[in-house]
Amino acid sequence: MDLKEIQNLIKFVAKSGASEVKLETGDVKITIRTGSDEKETIVQQVPMGGQMPQMPAQPQPQQQQQAPAPSQENAQQSSEDQKSAGEDNSNYITVKSPIIGTFYRKPSPDKPTFVEVGDSVKEGDVLCVIEAMKLFNEIESEVSGKIVKVLVDDASPVEFDQPLFLVDPS
């Protein structure tokens, strides 16, 4: 399945009123849960093949524990993020994740990171890669400037539109 098919499936499930849908195709298992009171959709992807060494062992249990009350926790986190971004980082540009996946700062485990705090970047420079469904997508800078802060830990799951980097355009 590609990203568009998954997005269409999420929309279909949300409109249908179903509370949970599980789909297994090939080596990918997708679970989509929607809450009747909440307007939030949770998507979990779990590779079913034997290639789990790059995936951290603890985030999945944490995601399952967070599943019962995601709207409250996410609302608190996003409001805190917005407050801190509004206070300290108003002159910085936030580079956000264009897709859901796993964030990696290096092209491979034995290579150096793409960028470090303090590095100057130009428009089009690769900042990181995000793995989604066994495809590594290079995330390029949309602005020129200096990396001020890396907001995500290496090998962590990221959501769509999640802030990844702060860039000082001056």
C-alpha positions as CSV (number, residue, x, y, z in Angstrom):
1,M,0.0,0.0,0.0
2,D,1.2,3.5,-0.7
3,L,0.6,6.6,1.4
4,K,-2.4,7.8,-0.7
5,E,-4.1,4.4,-0.3
6,I,-3.6,4.6,3.5
7,Q,-5.0,8.2,3.7
8,N,-8.0,7.1,1.6
9,L,-8.6,4.2,3.9
10,I,-8.4,6.5,7.0
11,K,-11.0,8.8,5.4
12,F,-13.2,5.9,4.5
13,V,-13.1,4.4,8.1
14,A,-13.7,7.8,9.6
15,K,-16.8,8.4,7.5
16,S,-18.1,4.9,8.0
17,G,-18.4,5.3,11.8
18,A,-16.4,2.1,12.5
19,S,-14.4,2.3,15.7
20,E,-11.6,0.0,14.6
21,V,-10.3,-1.6,11.4
22,K,-7.4,-4.0,11.1
23,L,-5.8,-4.7,7.7
24,E,-3.0,-7.1,7.0
25,T,-1.3,-7.1,3.6
26,G,2.0,-8.8,2.8
27,D,4.4,-7.9,5.6
28,V,2.5,-4.9,6.9
29,K,-0.2,-4.8,9.5
30,I,-2.3,-1.6,9.8
31,T,-4.7,-0.8,12.6
32,I,-7.0,2.3,12.4
33,R,-8.9,3.3,15.5
34,T,-11.4,6.2,15.6
35,G,-13.2,7.4,18.7
36,S,-16.9,8.3,18.4
37,D,-16.6,11.4,20.6
38,E,-13.1,12.3,19.4
39,K,-12.4,13.5,15.9
40,E,-8.9,11.9,16.0
41,T,-7.7,8.9,14.1
42,I,-4.8,6.7,15.3
43,V,-2.8,4.7,12.8
44,Q,-0.4,2.0,13.9
45,Q,1.9,0.2,11.5
46,V,3.7,-2.9,12.6
47,P,6.0,-4.7,10.2
48,M,5.3,-8.4,10.4
49,G,8.5,-9.6,8.8
50,G,11.6,-10.5,10.8
51,Q,13.3,-7.1,10.2
52,M,12.7,-5.4,13.6
53,P,16.3,-4.5,14.6
54,Q,16.0,-0.8,13.7
55,M,12.7,-0.4,15.5
56,P,13.1,0.6,19.2
57,A,11.4,-1.9,21.5
58,Q,9.7,0.5,23.9
59,P,7.7,3.0,21.7
60,Q,5.1,0.4,20.7
61,P,3.9,-0.4,24.3
62,Q,3.9,3.4,25.0
63,Q,1.7,4.0,21.9
64,Q,-0.7,1.2,23.1
65,Q,-0.9,2.7,26.6
66,Q,-1.6,6.2,25.2
67,A,-4.4,4.9,22.9
68,P,-7.2,5.2,25.4
69,A,-6.9,9.0,25.9
70,P,-4.9,10.5,22.9
71,S,-6.9,13.7,22.6
72,Q,-6.2,15.0,26.1
73,E,-2.5,14.2,26.0
74,N,-2.0,15.5,22.4
75,A,-4.0,18.6,23.2
76,Q,-1.8,19.3,26.3
77,Q,1.4,18.6,24.4
78,S,0.5,20.7,21.4
79,S,-0.6,23.6,23.6
80,E,2.7,23.4,25.5
81,D,4.6,23.2,22.2
82,Q,2.8,26.2,20.9
83,K,3.4,28.2,24.1
84,S,7.1,27.4,24.1
85,A,7.4,28.0,20.3
86,G,5.5,31.4,20.7
87,E,7.7,32.6,23.6
88,D,11.2,31.5,22.6
89,N,11.2,30.6,19.0
90,S,9.0,33.2,17.2
91,N,11.8,34.2,14.8
92,Y,12.7,30.6,13.9
93,I,11.2,28.5,11.1
94,T,9.9,25.1,12.1
95,V,10.6,22.2,9.6
96,K,7.8,19.7,10.0
97,S,7.4,16.1,9.0
98,P,5.5,15.7,5.7
99,I,4.7,12.0,6.5
100,I,4.2,9.5,9.2
101,G,7.1,7.2,9.8
102,T,10.4,6.7,11.7
103,F,12.8,9.6,11.9
104,Y,16.5,9.0,11.3
105,R,19.3,11.6,11.5
106,K,21.8,9.5,9.5
107,P,21.5,7.9,6.1
108,S,22.8,4.6,7.7
109,P,24.0,3.6,11.2
110,D,27.7,3.8,10.2
111,K,27.4,7.3,8.5
112,P,27.5,10.7,10.1
113,T,24.4,12.7,10.8
114,F,23.0,14.8,8.0
115,V,23.0,18.0,10.1
116,E,24.0,19.1,13.6
117,V,22.9,22.0,15.7
118,G,24.8,25.1,14.5
119,D,25.2,23.8,10.9
120,S,24.3,26.1,8.1
121,V,21.8,24.7,5.5
122,K,20.7,25.8,2.1
123,E,17.3,25.3,0.5
124,G,17.3,21.7,-0.8
125,D,19.9,20.3,1.6
126,V,18.9,16.9,3.2
127,L,18.1,17.3,6.9
128,C,17.0,13.7,7.7
129,V,15.2,10.7,6.4
130,I,11.8,9.3,7.4
131,E,11.2,5.6,6.9
132,A,7.6,4.9,5.9
133,M,6.6,1.4,4.8
134,K,10.2,0.4,4.2
135,L,10.9,3.4,2.0
136,F,13.4,6.0,3.1
137,N,12.2,9.5,2.2
138,E,14.8,12.3,2.3
139,I,13.5,15.4,4.0
140,E,15.0,18.5,2.4
141,S,15.2,22.0,3.9
142,E,12.8,24.5,2.4
143,V,14.7,27.4,3.8
144,S,18.3,28.6,4.1
145,G,19.6,29.2,7.6
146,K,21.2,27.7,10.6
147,I,20.0,24.7,12.6
148,V,19.0,25.9,16.0
149,K,17.5,22.8,17.5
150,V,16.7,19.1,16.6
151,L,13.3,18.4,18.1
152,V,13.1,14.6,17.6
153,D,15.3,11.8,18.8
154,D,17.0,9.5,16.3
155,A,15.0,6.4,15.4
156,S,11.8,7.8,16.9
157,P,8.3,7.6,15.4
158,V,7.0,10.8,14.0
159,E,3.5,12.0,13.0
160,F,2.4,14.0,10.1
161,D,3.1,17.8,10.6
162,Q,5.2,17.1,13.7
163,P,8.0,19.7,14.2
164,L,11.5,18.2,13.5
165,F,13.9,21.1,13.4
166,L,14.1,24.8,14.2
167,V,16.0,26.9,11.6
168,D,17.2,30.5,12.1
169,P,16.7,32.1,8.7
170,S,18.9,35.1,9.5
